[in-house]
Amino acid sequence: MKFFTFLVILLFTVFSLSASQSSLFSYNADELEAQFQELNELENNIQNSHDLNYDNLIGSGVCLNNSSTSGIESSSFSIDDMDWGAFAWGFCCCPIGFFVVAINDEKTNDQKLSYWIGVGVNVALNAISTPFVYRSYY
């Protein structure tokens, strides 16, 4: 019976991982080309201008801020983006929250990141408090 349970869990894990990897490396070619075009403009401005400074660069119309917030390049997660329900799943009930939030395709990246932040806070607080608890017993 243990072998059968292990086999079912192993097959479930393999199929769930293989199903989610199809969109892992997808990209929009037009958006990528537009970003490279902006980089080419910046490179041309730098090569053609010998007295280049920040004010001249901004005045030439080159935007130095990346306004794209999709996929891996979105690194502007703030406290306003925190989903407190997903954080609570990670902080209070990590094993069940893994199935409810982390591997759920209907959840957004902000919700999944909030879950992992909750897990990290739980682990950090347990690592800090556990020595004090064991010290009181001995």
N, C-alpha and C positions, 0 to 999 in steps of 0.2 A: 504494500500500500504506500510506503514511503517513496519507493521508486516511481510509482505511478504519479504521485503528487509532484515529485521533483520534475518528472518529464512534462507534465502539464504546465508547470510554472516556467520551465525552460522554453517550451514552444511558444507560450504566450509572450515571453520576453523577446524572443527572436522575431516573431511576427510584428510586434508593436514597434520594435526598433527599425525594421526594414521598411515599414509603411511610412514612417515619419521622415526618412532620410531623402525622399524624392524631392522635397522642396528646400532642402538644406543649402544647395548651391545654385538656386535659381536667381536670375538677375534680369533687369530691364536694359537691353542694349542701347536704346535711345537715351535713357537717363545717364548711362555710363558714358556715352559719347558726348553728351552735353557737359558733363563734369570734366572730361578730358579737354574739351574745347576751351573751357574757362582756364584750365591749367596752361594750355598753349598760349592763350592771350597774356597771362601773367608772365610766362617765360619770355615772350617776345618783348614785353614792356621792360623787363629787367635787362635783357641783352641790348636793347636799343638805347637805353637811358644810362648815362654815366653818372649823372648827379641825382640818382634815385634816392628818395626818402619816403617815409610813410605817407606824408601828406600828398606827394605827387602820385603815389600809387592809388590812394583813395580817390583823388581828383580825376584819375583816368577812367574811372567807372568799374574797376575790378573789385568784385565783392570777395573779401577775404573770409567771410563767415560761411560755413557750410550749413545751408538751410535745409538740407535733406535729413529727415529723421526716420528713415525706413530701414529695417533690417539691422545688420550688425553695426552699422555706422552710427546708430542712435546712442549717444553716450550722455545725453542730457537728462538723466533721470533725477528728479528732485522729490522733495517731500510732498509736493502737491500731486505727483503722479502715483504716490503710494496707495495701494489698495489694501485697506486695513483688514478686510475679511480674509484675503489671501495671506496677509502677514500673520493673522491669528491662526490660520491652519498650519503655517510653518512653525510658529512659536509654541502653540499648545498641543497640537496633534499632528506631529510631523509624518508618521507613517501613513495615516489615512489621507492627509493633505497631499501627499505625493500623488495619489491616484485622483484626488478631486481637482487639484490645481496643476501640478507640474507636468503631467503627461496628457492633460486634456487639451485637445486641439481647439476648443471653443474659447479658451482663455487667451487674453492678450499677453504680450510680452511684459507689460507693466505688472500685470497680476502675477505672472510667473516669477519675475524678479522680486516682487514683494514677498512671495512665498519663500524664496531662497534667503532673503534678508531676515525673515522671521526665523528660519532654521539656524542661520548664523548667530543671531542674537541669543537664541536658546542655547546653542552649544557654548557660546562665550560665557553666558551667565552660569551655566552648569560647571564649566571649567574653573570659574572663579570661586563658586560657593562650595563645591564638593570637598576640597581639602578642609574647610572649616567644619563641615558636617562630620567627616571621619575623625577629625581631631577631637571633637567633643565626645566621641565614643571611646577613645583610647586614652 
